[in-house]
Amino acid sequence: MKILIVDDSKAMRMIVRRTLRQAGFGQHEVDEAENGAQALDMIRTSPPALVLSDWNMPQMSGLELLQAVRDEGHKVKLGFVTSETADEMRALAAEQGAAFLITKPFTEDTFRHVLEPLLG
């Protein structure tokens, strides 16, 4: 399965990639995008099974990416790895169809617990 990591921080993309490996998901193909617009182009051409997106990014936020993915009818599972912890943000993500919301800082156990049912 293919996983797409979307974050404007190269360091954070590397941390998420490492945490995926540590959580037992190292056998999956992992791609990266540095913003929502780039991620949307990648989803259109070669849809991943799962997208882990930051919330706040230039050009297209994670929420805008989620809305575009849903508007275009893509069935990809998309969730957030973010520092956003406000209840209204969590509610907005759920309302828009986010598959999960993992808050930073996170652990490999958090990734395993949240992602195992999705990647099973």
C-alpha positions in Angstrom: 0.0 0.0 0.0 1.1 3.6 -0.6 1.1 6.2 2.1 1.4 9.9 1.4 3.0 12.3 4.0 2.0 15.9 3.5 3.8 18.6 5.5 5.6 21.8 4.7 8.4 20.9 7.1 11.0 18.5 5.6 12.1 17.6 9.2 8.5 16.7 10.2 8.1 14.6 7.0 11.2 12.7 8.1 9.9 12.2 11.6 6.6 10.9 10.4 8.3 8.5 8.0 10.6 7.2 10.8 7.6 6.8 13.1 5.7 4.9 10.5 8.7 2.5 10.3 9.0 2.2 14.0 5.2 1.5 14.3 5.6 -1.5 12.0 4.4 0.1 8.7 7.9 0.1 7.0 6.7 -2.3 4.3 4.5 0.3 2.8 5.6 2.6 -0.1 5.8 6.2 1.3 5.7 9.3 -0.8 6.0 12.9 0.4 4.4 16.3 -0.6 5.3 19.7 0.9 1.8 21.2 0.6 -1.8 20.4 -0.1 -1.7 21.5 -3.7 1.2 19.1 -4.5 -0.5 16.3 -2.6 -3.7 16.8 -4.5 -1.8 16.5 -7.8 -0.3 13.3 -6.5 -3.6 11.9 -5.4 -5.1 12.6 -8.8 -2.3 10.8 -10.6 -1.5 7.9 -8.3 -3.9 7.7 -5.3 -2.4 6.4 -2.1 -4.3 4.2 0.4 -3.7 6.7 3.2 -2.7 10.4 3.5 -1.2 11.8 6.7 -1.4 15.6 6.4 -0.4 18.6 8.4 -3.2 21.1 9.1 -1.4 24.4 8.5 0.6 24.7 5.3 1.1 27.3 2.6 -0.7 27.2 -0.8 -3.4 24.7 0.4 -4.0 23.8 4.0 -4.7 20.2 5.1 -8.4 21.0 5.6 -8.6 22.5 2.1 -6.9 19.3 0.8 -9.4 17.2 2.5 -12.3 19.2 1.1 -10.8 19.0 -2.5 -10.3 15.3 -2.2 -13.9 14.7 -1.1 -15.3 17.2 -3.7 -13.4 15.3 -6.5 -14.7 12.0 -5.2 -11.4 10.4 -4.2 -11.9 7.6 -1.7 -8.5 7.9 -0.1 -8.4 7.8 3.7 -7.0 11.1 4.9 -6.2 12.2 8.4 -4.2 14.8 10.2 -0.9 14.8 12.1 -1.0 18.2 13.6 -0.4 20.5 16.6 -4.0 21.7 16.3 -5.8 20.5 19.5 -8.8 22.8 19.8 -12.1 20.9 20.1 -13.6 23.0 17.3 -10.8 21.9 14.9 -11.2 18.3 15.8 -15.0 18.6 15.2 -14.3 20.4 11.8 -11.9 17.6 10.8 -14.4 14.9 11.7 -17.3 16.8 10.0 -15.3 17.0 6.8 -14.6 13.3 6.8 -11.1 13.0 8.3 -10.2 9.4 9.1 -8.2 10.4 12.2 -6.4 13.2 14.0 -3.0 12.5 15.6 -1.7 15.4 17.7 2.0 16.4 17.9 4.0 15.3 19.7 3.2 11.6 18.9 4.7 8.2 19.5 5.0 5.0 17.5 2.4 3.5 19.8 0.0 6.3 18.8 0.6 5.6 15.1 0.2 1.9 15.6 -3.1 2.3 17.5 -4.6 4.8 15.1 -3.3 3.5 11.7 -3.5 -0.3 12.2 -7.2 -0.5 11.6 -6.8 1.6 8.5 -3.9 -0.3 7.0 -4.7 -3.6 8.6 
